[in-house]
Amino acid sequence: MECVYDARQIAHDPQTFLVAGRLRPSPEQPRRAEVLLSGARSAGLEVIAPADYGRGPLAAVHTSEYLEFLETIHARWSALPEANAEVVPNIHPDRRAASYPASPVGQAGWHLQDTACPVGAQTWESAYWSAQSALTAAELVLEGERSAYALCRPPGHHALADAAGGFCFLANSAIAAQRLRAAGRRVAILDVDVHHGNGTQAIFYDRGDVLTVSIHCDPSVFYPFFWGHAQERGVGQGEGCNLNLPLPRGTADDGFLEALSAALARIRSFGTDALVVALGLDAYEGDPLAGLGVTTPGFARIGEAIGRFGLPSLLVQEGGYLSQELGENLSSFLGGFANGQAEAGRVQV
């Protein structure tokens, strides 16, 4: 397995994070990428640079209006008198059907769901190469690799088609899934981040050609709060193609693996022939944002169960924040996943 990564992803350096009414340093720090890169190398992965597939694959998921906003907003915001160094919204529309504003302040409120995704001077470049890393890994799978790991930072699963949120700007897992779908694959997205992937869900919610499955901490008490509940099944052609498996806060390895078994059963029933894993490591018991209690050995068990499923798989990095064990948790997952794939190969032979 190869690791796809571009050092330009480090340039995005958010300074602020408003939580429970208090302004704190953002936990989505550039050093995350360095620690994850070390973990990937420890697992034996070769690191390669992404190709540039341009804007087309991004626009297949995101609106052109939103992409223009992300690329230009910091310069336009900075021209305002006494503007903050980062773009942070201070007003939101009461409904998305309202008129689209011309002001950078109004557009920030339109396109930024919350205050966890400030836009800096380098945000667009880092998010762009994060998405290109996911696309390159998808191409590796399409070319016949059994699996590939995209080290995507900033992450993506909270990003909507036209809005950022929760540290996320471009929906990397959805962009990769759309590329696989365009190549004729029957795609499922399995999100194992501690937070529900509300952006991914929203992008595919009315579609029946991509299955979205998420295992996460119960959103009635945890971000993103408004999405990720068990009754959300999709609408229209997508009805029945979205499965949420919320877990009580503090759920540890065995409870997570029980939910994973149900998730994999649904993925099998969908007739999936390409799997995108939205790989959050923040379900870890010691993660700064943790709502669950998965251990480092638990990540190996999760990875092994997914690898044993035997599908061509693209692993897209989502959450997982700085702790002593972050790199070790990635190595644990990747090692378990490789063992599971090897076992699946032996069974097939």
C-alpha positions, 0 to 999 in steps of 0.5 A: 500500500502507498501513502499519498501526501503533499507537504503543501497541506501543512500550510493551512494553520488555523489559529482559533476554535470556538467551543462552549463559548470559549476561544481556544487554539485549534486542535487541527494543527499542521503537526497532525500531518507530520505525526500521521506521516510518521505513522504511515512510514512506521507501517511500511508505506511508501510515500508518493506525491499526488498528481493534479487532476484539476478542479473538475473532480472537485466541481463534481461534488462542490458548487462552483460558487463555493470553490470560488469562495474558498479560493478568493475569500481571504484576499477579499476579506483582508481588504476590509477595514480592520479585518481579522487575520482569519475569515470567521463568520459572525452572521448566518442566514436563517434559511439557505433559500435567502438571497446570496450576499455580495459582501465577504462578511455575508458570504463567510456566513453563507459558506462557513457552517461554524467557527471551527473552520477559519480560512487563512491565506493558505487554506485553499492551497492546503485543501486543494492538495488534500483533495488531490491526494484523495483523488490520486489514491482513488486512481491507484485503486482504479489502476488495480491496487488493492488499497491506498492511503490518502493522508488528507489534511485538512480533513473533509467529511463535514464539508457540504457541497457549498459549505465548510464546517468542522475543520473541513473544506473540501469533501475528500472522501466524497470526491474520491467516491465520486471518482470511483463511481464515475469509473463504474464502481459500485461504491460504499463509504464507511466513516469510522470517525468519532464525529458523524460525517454530515457533509458526506451524508448530505452530498449523497443523501438523495442518491441511490448509487453510493451507500454511506455508512457512519459509526460515530458518537451519538450526535444528540450529545456530540458534534455535529448535533443536528445530523447523524441520527439513526432515523436518517436513511436517505430521501428519494432515490437515496432512501435506504442508502444511508445508515447511521450507527450512533454509539453511546459516549464512551463506547470502547473496542467491543461495542465499536466492533459490534457496530462495524459488523452491522456496517459491513453486513450492509456494505455487502448487501449493497453489492459494493465493489469499491470501499472508501474508508473515512478514517478518523482516529479520534475515536481513540480513548485519549484523543483531545476531542474523544467521545468514544473509548477505542484503544490502540490495539482496538484500531488494529482489530477495526482495521483487520475487520475491514481488510478481511472484507476483501474489497479494493479499498481507499483509506482517506484520513479524516480526524484524529488529533494530537496525542502521544499515540496518534501516529501509533494508532494509524500504524495499528490500524494500517497493520491490522488492515494489511493483515485482514487483506492478506487473510482475505487473499488466502481465503479467496485462493 
